[in-house]
Amino acid sequence: MVKHLLSMQDLSPNEIEAILDEAAGLKEKIRKGELHELLQDKTLGMIFEKPSLRTRVTFETGMTQLGGHAIYLAPADIQLGERESVPDVARNLSRWVDVVMARLFKHDIIVELARHSSVPVINGLTDLHHPCQTLGDLLTIRERKGKLRGLKLAWVGDGNNVCNSLLLGCTLVSMNISVACPRGYEPPADIVKQARANAKKSGVKVELTTDPKQAVGGADVVYTDIFASMGREAEAERRIEIFLPTYQVNKDLIEHAKSDAIVLHCQPWRLGQEISDDVAYSPRCAAFDQAENRLHTAKSILTFFL
């Protein structure tokens, strides 16, 4: 049976650890200038419905560094569900490429794509999940903190796809997570339920609150993202009114976290909205480490699934 990565829940704690270990090893090889062409003659098909900087560049560069080849398929190239049906796109790509990475709007589409694919399908982002980002985040946290187990991550802002994947990912690797969102902007109930089930197994806590100070209290990691994700731009002005100033990660808010807490943001950011300039460009912020680690975890994901 073909294994896919559609959400963090598709990975076991041991598999996450293995992917992070491999990513760390591949990162070290890059630093030493050592070749690591583990996927020679392999081809990655990349389907994009959304704009991308980090996802496209890291997967395409990663495939090159692994000795393989990546093909970028722009929105106009495929027109999923319009020019061709999703099942037929999956069936055709399965005959040509070794693995598919898709960055889409609707999560249902990537589920359907995987259902009809005979090669692994990797979720490069949907409106519900962003597992590749979470794996890069976990590697960054482990590098900065030396461990994952027992740490506390505080999420401040919209309960979006990144938040969903962190809820699942943190609880799978035995991290506590506290999520602060305005009422009406919480993560989906089924995601929270699954995270709580994970947390029960791993002995950690999942907290939901409307109070960012409560969420950030005692946190090792403070994480935020833009208030209006891609596809929700029409809501941006209304969201700014609701989220500001309470849900901005700034110096005053992070004073409630541990003194050595780090700040994460998956970028792109809207400086002065969800994060203040002085925090974004401070030594405590590891956003560019996260961006770099997207490359190393992308390579590790590709080698794991191939």
C-alpha positions in Angstrom: 0.0 0.0 0.0 1.4 3.4 -1.0 2.1 5.8 2.0 1.2 9.4 1.7 1.8 12.5 3.8 -1.5 14.5 3.9 -1.4 15.5 7.5 0.9 15.1 10.5 -1.4 12.3 11.7 -0.1 10.1 8.8 3.2 9.8 10.7 4.0 8.0 14.0 6.2 9.6 16.7 9.0 7.3 15.6 8.6 8.3 12.0 8.7 12.0 12.8 11.9 11.4 14.8 13.4 9.5 11.9 12.6 12.3 9.4 14.1 14.9 11.7 17.2 12.8 12.3 17.7 12.4 8.6 17.1 16.1 7.9 19.7 17.0 10.5 22.1 14.6 8.8 21.5 16.0 5.4 21.9 19.5 6.7 25.3 18.6 8.0 26.3 17.1 4.7 25.5 20.4 3.0 27.6 22.2 5.5 30.5 19.9 4.8 30.0 20.1 1.0 29.3 16.3 0.8 27.3 14.9 -2.0 24.1 13.1 -1.0 22.5 12.1 -4.3 20.1 9.6 -2.7 17.4 10.0 -5.3 19.3 9.8 -8.6 17.0 9.4 -11.6 13.9 10.1 -9.5 11.4 12.7 -10.6 9.1 14.9 -8.4 5.9 16.3 -9.9 4.9 19.6 -8.1 1.3 20.8 -8.5 0.6 24.4 -7.4 -2.7 26.1 -7.1 -1.2 28.8 -4.7 1.7 31.1 -5.0 4.9 29.9 -3.2 8.4 30.9 -2.3 9.5 28.5 0.4 7.6 25.4 -0.7 8.6 25.6 -4.3 12.2 26.5 -3.8 12.9 24.0 -1.1 11.4 21.1 -2.8 12.9 21.9 -6.2 16.3 22.7 -4.7 16.1 19.6 -2.5 15.3 17.3 -5.4 18.3 18.7 -7.3 20.6 18.2 -4.3 19.4 14.7 -3.9 20.4 14.0 -7.5 16.8 13.9 -8.9 14.6 16.2 -10.9 11.6 18.3 -10.1 8.8 19.5 -12.5 6.9 22.6 -11.6 3.2 22.4 -12.7 1.6 25.9 -12.5 -2.1 26.4 -11.9 -2.7 26.9 -15.7 -0.9 23.7 -16.6 -3.3 21.3 -15.0 -6.5 23.2 -13.8 -7.4 20.4 -11.4 -11.0 19.3 -11.7 -11.5 21.6 -14.7 -9.3 20.6 -17.7 -9.0 17.1 -16.3 -10.5 15.3 -13.3 -8.5 14.9 -10.2 -8.5 11.1 -10.5 -7.2 11.2 -14.0 -4.4 13.7 -13.1 -3.4 11.3 -10.4 -3.5 8.3 -12.7 -1.4 10.1 -15.4 1.2 11.5 -13.1 1.6 8.1 -11.4 2.8 6.7 -14.8 5.5 9.4 -15.2 6.8 10.6 -11.8 8.0 8.9 -8.6 6.4 11.2 -6.1 3.9 14.1 -6.2 3.9 17.2 -4.0 0.8 19.4 -4.2 0.1 22.9 -2.8 -3.7 23.3 -3.0 -6.6 25.2 -1.6 -9.1 22.4 -0.7 -7.9 19.6 1.4 -10.5 17.3 -0.1 -8.7 17.6 -3.4 -5.4 16.3 -2.2 -7.2 13.4 -0.4 -8.8 12.5 -3.8 -5.4 12.9 -5.5 -3.8 10.5 -3.1 -6.7 8.0 -3.4 -6.1 7.6 -7.1 -2.3 7.8 -7.1 0.0 4.8 -7.2 3.0 7.0 -6.1 3.4 8.9 -2.8 1.6 12.2 -2.5 3.0 14.9 -0.2 0.9 17.8 1.1 2.8 21.0 0.4 -0.1 22.9 1.9 -3.9 22.9 1.9 -6.4 25.0 3.6 -6.6 22.4 6.4 -3.0 21.1 6.9 0.6 22.1 6.4 2.7 19.1 7.6 5.9 20.1 5.7 6.0 23.4 7.6 5.5 21.6 11.0 8.4 19.2 10.3 10.6 22.2 9.5 9.4 23.9 12.7 10.1 20.8 14.8 13.6 20.6 13.5 14.2 24.3 14.3 12.9 23.9 17.8 15.0 20.8 18.4 18.1 22.7 17.2 17.4 25.7 19.4 16.3 23.8 22.5 18.1 20.5 22.2 14.9 18.5 22.6 11.2 18.5 21.9 9.7 16.3 24.7 8.1 18.4 27.5 8.4 21.8 25.9 5.5 24.2 25.6 4.6 25.9 22.3 2.2 28.8 22.4 0.2 29.7 19.2 -1.2 33.2 19.0 -3.6 34.2 16.2 -5.8 32.5 13.7 -6.5 28.8 14.1 -5.4 28.1 10.5 -3.7 25.2 8.7 -0.3 25.8 10.3 -2.0 25.8 13.7 -3.8 22.6 12.9 -0.6 20.8 11.9 1.2 22.1 15.0 -1.6 20.8 17.2 -1.1 17.3 15.8 2.7 17.4 15.4 3.4 18.8 18.9 1.2 16.3 20.6 2.7 13.4 18.6 6.2 14.3 19.8 5.2 14.9 23.4 5.1 18.7 23.4 2.5 20.8 25.2 0.6 23.3 23.1 -1.5 26.2 24.0 -3.6 28.0 21.3 -4.9 31.5 21.7 -7.5 32.7 19.1 -10.4 35.1 19.1 -13.8 33.5 19.4 -14.9 32.2 16.0 -11.3 31.7 14.8 -10.4 28.6 16.7 -9.0 25.5 15.0 -11.6 22.9 13.9 -13.1 20.8 16.6 -12.1 17.5 15.0 -8.4 18.6 14.8 -8.5 19.6 18.5 -10.1 16.2 19.4 -7.4 14.3 17.6 -4.7 16.5 19.2 -6.2 15.8 22.6 -6.2 12.0 21.9 -2.5 12.3 20.9 -1.8 14.3 24.0 -3.4 11.7 26.2 -1.1 9.0 24.8 2.0 11.2 25.1 1.2 12.7 28.5 1.1 16.3 27.5 -1.5 19.1 27.5 -3.6 20.9 24.9 -5.1 24.2 25.9 -7.4 26.5 24.0 -8.0 30.1 25.2 -8.8 33.5 24.0 -6.1 35.1 26.2 -2.7 35.3 24.5 -0.9 36.1 27.8 -2.3 32.9 29.3 -1.2 30.9 26.3 2.3 32.4 26.2 2.8 32.0 30.0 5.8 29.7 30.6 6.2 28.9 26.9 9.4 27.8 25.3 8.2 28.7 21.8 5.9 31.5 20.7 4.4 31.0 17.2 2.3 33.3 15.0 1.1 33.6 11.4 -0.7 36.1 9.3 -4.3 36.9 10.3 -5.8 36.2 6.9 -4.3 33.1 5.1 -4.3 32.7 1.3 -7.8 32.5 0.0 -9.1 34.7 2.9 -7.7 38.1 1.7 -11.2 39.6 1.5 -11.5 39.1 5.2 -8.2 40.9 6.0 -9.5 44.3 7.1 -12.1 42.8 9.3 -9.7 40.3 10.8 -7.2 43.1 11.6 -9.9 44.9 13.6 -10.6 41.7 15.6 -7.0 40.5 16.1 -5.2 43.8 16.8 -3.7 44.7 19.2 -4.5 41.7 21.5 -3.1 39.0 19.2 0.1 40.7 18.1 3.4 39.0 19.1 5.5 41.8 20.4 7.9 42.5 23.2 5.2 43.0 25.8 3.6 39.7 25.0 6.7 37.6 24.9 7.7 38.9 28.3 5.1 36.3 29.6 7.1 33.5 28.0 10.2 31.9 29.4 13.3 34.2 29.3 14.9 32.0 26.6 11.8 31.5 24.6 12.1 31.6 20.8 9.7 33.1 18.3 8.6 31.3 15.2 6.7 32.5 12.1 6.3 30.5 8.9 6.4 33.6 6.6 5.4 35.7 4.7 4.6 38.1 7.5 2.8 41.3 7.8 5.0 43.4 10.1 3.1 45.5 12.5 0.1 43.2 12.4 0.6 39.7 13.8 4.3 40.4 14.7 6.1 43.6 15.5 9.2 44.5 13.6 11.5 44.5 16.6 10.5 40.9 17.5 10.6 39.7 13.9 14.2 40.8 13.4 15.4 40.0 17.0 17.8 37.2 17.9 14.9 35.4 19.6 13.1 35.0 16.3 14.1 31.9 14.3 11.9 32.5 11.2 14.8 32.3 8.8 16.1 29.2 10.5 12.7 27.7 9.9 12.9 28.7 6.2 16.3 27.1 5.8 15.1 23.9 7.6 12.2 23.6 5.1 14.9 22.6 2.6 16.4 19.9 4.8 13.1 18.5 5.9 11.8 18.5 2.4 14.8 16.3 1.4 14.2 14.0 4.3 10.5 13.7 3.5 11.3 12.8 -0.1 13.9 10.2 0.9 11.5 8.8 3.5 8.6 8.3 1.1 10.8 7.0 -1.7 
